[in-house]
Amino acid sequence: MKLAIIDLGTNTFHLLIVESAGGTELFKVSIPAKIGKGGINQNVITPEAIQRAMTVLRVFREKIDEYGLESDQVYAFGTSAIRNAENKEEFISLVKQELDIDITVIDGNEEADLIYKGVSQAVNISENSLIIDIGGGSVELIICDEEKILWKRSFEIGGQRLIEKFMKKDPIPQSDISRLNDYLNEQLLPLANAIHQYHPKVLIGSSGSFDTLNDMYYHQLTGNFPPAETIGFDYPVQEFWKAYESLVFSDRATRMAIPGMIELRVEMIVVAVCLIRFVIQNYGIEQIKISNYALKEGALQSILENHAR
């Protein structure tokens, strides 16, 4: 039997199709839908965003049909932009009616659980670590050890929200970086308390902007993208500081010209590295790892475990 996992992220929709016996990957694609653009801070999915989302989901539906999956073999998860939208029911109904895809909206806690499940398959967690998943709508922060989650929280401070609040000009002015830092200081107070309790020294970045940082690093080292079969990476802290300088103080065209950069992340990478910098500087992070696995791989693992029961 086959399974399809759809992760309906605020910026990107992801489709993963696997053979459920062993979870062998048959097909995987990520396509920008930008469902949060223009409405995320007003808690609405705009008509333009609905149109973009439906265009991507029609592509997914074709692939699902091509692989011969029934509707009960398709699991679609809605995250921050959908769960906070006042018109989410209208969007969910439209997707069901036109494409016969049922969307399950998950809360921030469930999202954090699935991200942890995904990341722990990709990266060796040998000591107290802080997982960061920077989505377009929310940021999941998870403190864990090699066996379990010690603390978790989802914050509605994702990249699209931060762009619309703080990145009015490009390059971002220093005054707006200062305002963003003040905002993070206020919003992430619960994290500061958890860090004080658990003292993680390792930051594990989960997909998204971290993938782009890793791609930039590999291009610099080898002239190529990282090997596709590798799902977990060590990323030097000093490399982050070089990337931060090259990204935050340059304009869009300059960032776009950096080998490893992709159009989808050329804006969001700026606020993402500001957030990563805030965490590294304030919480004594000494080591960075990057996981290619995130929510969809965690969701797959969870579904396979339920099937096995």
Secondary structure as a PSIPRED ss2 file (coil, helix, strand):
# PSIPRED VFORMAT (PSIPRED V4.0)

   1 M C   1.000  0.000  0.000
   2 K E   0.000  0.000  1.000
   3 L E   0.000  0.000  1.000
   4 A E   0.000  0.000  1.000
   5 I E   0.000  0.000  1.000
   6 I E   0.000  0.000  1.000
   7 D E   0.000  0.000  1.000
   8 L E   0.000  0.000  1.000
   9 G C   1.000  0.000  0.000
  10 T C   1.000  0.000  0.000
  11 N C   1.000  0.000  0.000
  12 T E   0.000  0.000  1.000
  13 F E   0.000  0.000  1.000
  14 H E   0.000  0.000  1.000
  15 L E   0.000  0.000  1.000
  16 L E   0.000  0.000  1.000
  17 I E   0.000  0.000  1.000
  18 V E   0.000  0.000  1.000
  19 E E   0.000  0.000  1.000
  20 S C   1.000  0.000  0.000
  21 A C   1.000  0.000  0.000
  22 G C   1.000  0.000  0.000
  23 G C   1.000  0.000  0.000
  24 T E   0.000  0.000  1.000
  25 E E   0.000  0.000  1.000
  26 L E   0.000  0.000  1.000
  27 F E   0.000  0.000  1.000
  28 K E   0.000  0.000  1.000
  29 V E   0.000  0.000  1.000
  30 S E   0.000  0.000  1.000
  31 I E   0.000  0.000  1.000
  32 P E   0.000  0.000  1.000
  33 A C   1.000  0.000  0.000
  34 K C   1.000  0.000  0.000
  35 I C   1.000  0.000  0.000
  36 G C   1.000  0.000  0.000
  37 K C   1.000  0.000  0.000
  38 G C   1.000  0.000  0.000
  39 G C   1.000  0.000  0.000
  40 I H   0.000  1.000  0.000
  41 N H   0.000  1.000  0.000
  42 Q H   0.000  1.000  0.000
  43 N C   1.000  0.000  0.000
  44 V C   1.000  0.000  0.000
  45 I C   1.000  0.000  0.000
  46 T C   1.000  0.000  0.000
  47 P H   0.000  1.000  0.000
  48 E H   0.000  1.000  0.000
  49 A H   0.000  1.000  0.000
  50 I H   0.000  1.000  0.000
  51 Q H   0.000  1.000  0.000
  52 R H   0.000  1.000  0.000
  53 A H   0.000  1.000  0.000
  54 M H   0.000  1.000  0.000
  55 T H   0.000  1.000  0.000
  56 V H   0.000  1.000  0.000
  57 L H   0.000  1.000  0.000
  58 R H   0.000  1.000  0.000
  59 V H   0.000  1.000  0.000
  60 F H   0.000  1.000  0.000
  61 R H   0.000  1.000  0.000
  62 E H   0.000  1.000  0.000
  63 K H   0.000  1.000  0.000
  64 I H   0.000  1.000  0.000
  65 D H   0.000  1.000  0.000
  66 E H   0.000  1.000  0.000
  67 Y C   1.000  0.000  0.000
  68 G C   1.000  0.000  0.000
  69 L C   1.000  0.000  0.000
  70 E C   1.000  0.000  0.000
  71 S H   0.000  1.000  0.000
  72 D H   0.000  1.000  0.000
  73 Q H   0.000  1.000  0.000
  74 V E   0.000  0.000  1.000
  75 Y E   0.000  0.000  1.000
  76 A E   0.000  0.000  1.000
  77 F E   0.000  0.000  1.000
  78 G E   0.000  0.000  1.000
  79 T C   1.000  0.000  0.000
  80 S H   0.000  1.000  0.000
  81 A H   0.000  1.000  0.000
  82 I H   0.000  1.000  0.000
  83 R H   0.000  1.000  0.000
  84 N C   1.000  0.000  0.000
  85 A C   1.000  0.000  0.000
  86 E C   1.000  0.000  0.000
  87 N C   1.000  0.000  0.000
  88 K H   0.000  1.000  0.000
  89 E H   0.000  1.000  0.000
  90 E H   0.000  1.000  0.000
  91 F H   0.000  1.000  0.000
  92 I H   0.000  1.000  0.000
  93 S H   0.000  1.000  0.000
  94 L H   0.000  1.000  0.000
  95 V H   0.000  1.000  0.000
  96 K H   0.000  1.000  0.000
  97 Q H   0.000  1.000  0.000
  98 E H   0.000  1.000  0.000
  99 L H   0.000  1.000  0.000
 100 D C   1.000  0.000  0.000
 101 I C   1.000  0.000  0.000
 102 D C   1.000  0.000  0.000
 103 I E   0.000  0.000  1.000
 104 T E   0.000  0.000  1.000
 105 V E   0.000  0.000  1.000
 106 I C   1.000  0.000  0.000
 107 D C   1.000  0.000  0.000
 108 G H   0.000  1.000  0.000
 109 N H   0.000  1.000  0.000
 110 E H   0.000  1.000  0.000
 111 E H   0.000  1.000  0.000
 112 A H   0.000  1.000  0.000
 113 D H   0.000  1.000  0.000
 114 L H   0.000  1.000  0.000
 115 I H   0.000  1.000  0.000
 116 Y H   0.000  1.000  0.000
 117 K H   0.000  1.000  0.000
 118 G H   0.000  1.000  0.000
 119 V H   0.000  1.000  0.000
 120 S H   0.000  1.000  0.000
 121 Q H   0.000  1.000  0.000
 122 A H   0.000  1.000  0.000
 123 V C   1.000  0.000  0.000
 124 N C   1.000  0.000  0.000
 125 I C   1.000  0.000  0.000
 126 S C   1.000  0.000  0.000
 127 E C   1.000  0.000  0.000
 128 N C   1.000  0.000  0.000
 129 S E   0.000  0.000  1.000
 130 L E   0.000  0.000  1.000
 131 I E   0.000  0.000  1.000
 132 I E   0.000  0.000  1.000
 133 D E   0.000  0.000  1.000
 134 I E   0.000  0.000  1.000
 135 G C   1.000  0.000  0.000
 136 G C   1.000  0.000  0.000
 137 G C   1.000  0.000  0.000
 138 S C   1.000  0.000  0.000
 139 V E   0.000  0.000  1.000
 140 E E   0.000  0.000  1.000
 141 L E   0.000  0.000  1.000
 142 I E   0.000  0.000  1.000
 143 I E   0.000  0.000  1.000
 144 C E   0.000  0.000  1.000
 145 D C   1.000  0.000  0.000
 146 E C   1.000  0.000  0.000
 147 E C   1.000  0.000  0.000
 148 K C   1.000  0.000  0.000
 149 I E   0.000  0.000  1.000
 150 L E   0.000  0.000  1.000
 151 W E   0.000  0.000  1.000
 152 K E   0.000  0.000  1.000
 153 R E   0.000  0.000  1.000
 154 S E   0.000  0.000  1.000
 155 F E   0.000  0.000  1.000
 156 E C   1.000  0.000  0.000
 157 I C   1.000  0.000  0.000
 158 G C   1.000  0.000  0.000
 159 G H   0.000  1.000  0.000
 160 Q H   0.000  1.000  0.000
 161 R H   0.000  1.000  0.000
 162 L H   0.000  1.000  0.000
 163 I H   0.000  1.000  0.000
 164 E H   0.000  1.000  0.000
 165 K H   0.000  1.000  0.000
 166 F H   0.000  1.000  0.000
 167 M C   1.000  0.000  0.000
 168 K C   1.000  0.000  0.000
 169 K C   1.000  0.000  0.000
 170 D C   1.000  0.000  0.000
 171 P C   1.000  0.000  0.000
 172 I C   1.000  0.000  0.000
 173 P C   1.000  0.000  0.000
 174 Q H   0.000  1.000  0.000
 175 S H   0.000  1.000  0.000
 176 D H   0.000  1.000  0.000
 177 I H   0.000  1.000  0.000
 178 S H   0.000  1.000  0.000
 179 R H   0.000  1.000  0.000
 180 L H   0.000  1.000  0.000
 181 N H   0.000  1.000  0.000
 182 D H   0.000  1.000  0.000
 183 Y H   0.000  1.000  0.000
 184 L H   0.000  1.000  0.000
 185 N H   0.000  1.000  0.000
 186 E H   0.000  1.000  0.000
 187 Q H   0.000  1.000  0.000
 188 L C   1.000  0.000  0.000
 189 L H   0.000  1.000  0.000
 190 P H   0.000  1.000  0.000
 191 L H   0.000  1.000  0.000
 192 A H   0.000  1.000  0.000
 193 N H   0.000  1.000  0.000
 194 A H   0.000  1.000  0.000
 195 I H   0.000  1.000  0.000
 196 H H   0.000  1.000  0.000
 197 Q H   0.000  1.000  0.000
 198 Y H   0.000  1.000  0.000
 199 H C   1.000  0.000  0.000
 200 P C   1.000  0.000  0.000
 201 K C   1.000  0.000  0.000
 202 V E   0.000  0.000  1.000
 203 L E   0.000  0.000  1.000
 204 I E   0.000  0.000  1.000
 205 G E   0.000  0.000  1.000
 206 S E   0.000  0.000  1.000
 207 S C   1.000  0.000  0.000
 208 G C   1.000  0.000  0.000
 209 S H   0.000  1.000  0.000
 210 F H   0.000  1.000  0.000
 211 D H   0.000  1.000  0.000
 212 T H   0.000  1.000  0.000
 213 L H   0.000  1.000  0.000
 214 N H   0.000  1.000  0.000
 215 D H   0.000  1.000  0.000
 216 M H   0.000  1.000  0.000
 217 Y H   0.000  1.000  0.000
 218 Y H   0.000  1.000  0.000
 219 H H   0.000  1.000  0.000
 220 Q H   0.000  1.000  0.000
 221 L H   0.000  1.000  0.000
 222 T H   0.000  1.000  0.000
 223 G C   1.000  0.000  0.000
 224 N C   1.000  0.000  0.000
 225 F C   1.000  0.000  0.000
 226 P C   1.000  0.000  0.000
 227 P C   1.000  0.000  0.000
 228 A C   1.000  0.000  0.000
 229 E C   1.000  0.000  0.000
 230 T C   1.000  0.000  0.000
 231 I C   1.000  0.000  0.000
 232 G E   0.000  0.000  1.000
 233 F E   0.000  0.000  1.000
 234 D E   0.000  0.000  1.000
 235 Y E   0.000  0.000  1.000
 236 P C   1.000  0.000  0.000
 237 V H   0.000  1.000  0.000
 238 Q H   0.000  1.000  0.000
 239 E H   0.000  1.000  0.000
 240 F H   0.000  1.000  0.000
 241 W H   0.000  1.000  0.000
 242 K H   0.000  1.000  0.000
 243 A H   0.000  1.000  0.000
 244 Y H   0.000  1.000  0.000
 245 E H   0.000  1.000  0.000
 246 S H   0.000  1.000  0.000
 247 L H   0.000  1.000  0.000
 248 V H   0.000  1.000  0.000
 249 F C   1.000  0.000  0.000
 250 S C   1.000  0.000  0.000
 251 D C   1.000  0.000  0.000
 252 R H   0.000  1.000  0.000
 253 A H   0.000  1.000  0.000
 254 T H   0.000  1.000  0.000
 255 R H   0.000  1.000  0.000
 256 M H   0.000  1.000  0.000
 257 A C   1.000  0.000  0.000
 258 I C   1.000  0.000  0.000
 259 P C   1.000  0.000  0.000
 260 G C   1.000  0.000  0.000
 261 M C   1.000  0.000  0.000
 262 I C   1.000  0.000  0.000
 263 E H   0.000  1.000  0.000
 264 L H   0.000  1.000  0.000
 265 R H   0.000  1.000  0.000
 266 V C   1.000  0.000  0.000
 267 E C   1.000  0.000  0.000
 268 M H   0.000  1.000  0.000
 269 I H   0.000  1.000  0.000
 270 V H   0.000  1.000  0.000
 271 V H   0.000  1.000  0.000
 272 A H   0.000  1.000  0.000
 273 V H   0.000  1.000  0.000
 274 C H   0.000  1.000  0.000
 275 L H   0.000  1.000  0.000
 276 I H   0.000  1.000  0.000
 277 R H   0.000  1.000  0.000
 278 F H   0.000  1.000  0.000
 279 V H   0.000  1.000  0.000
 280 I H   0.000  1.000  0.000
 281 Q H   0.000  1.000  0.000
 282 N H   0.000  1.000  0.000
 283 Y H   0.000  1.000  0.000
 284 G C   1.000  0.000  0.000
 285 I C   1.000  0.000  0.000
 286 E C   1.000  0.000  0.000
 287 Q E   0.000  0.000  1.000
 288 I E   0.000  0.000  1.000
 289 K E   0.000  0.000  1.000
 290 I E   0.000  0.000  1.000
 291 S E   0.000  0.000  1.000
 292 N C   1.000  0.000  0.000
 293 Y C   1.000  0.000  0.000
 294 A C   1.000  0.000  0.000
 295 L H   0.000  1.000  0.000
 296 K H   0.000  1.000  0.000
 297 E H   0.000  1.000  0.000
 298 G H   0.000  1.000  0.000
 299 A H   0.000  1.000  0.000
 300 L H   0.000  1.000  0.000
 301 Q H   0.000  1.000  0.000
 302 S H   0.000  1.000  0.000
 303 I H   0.000  1.000  0.000
 304 L H   0.000  1.000  0.000
 305 E H   0.000  1.000  0.000
 306 N H   0.000  1.000  0.000
 307 H H   0.000  1.000  0.000
 308 A H   0.000  1.000  0.000
 309 R C   1.000  0.000  0.000
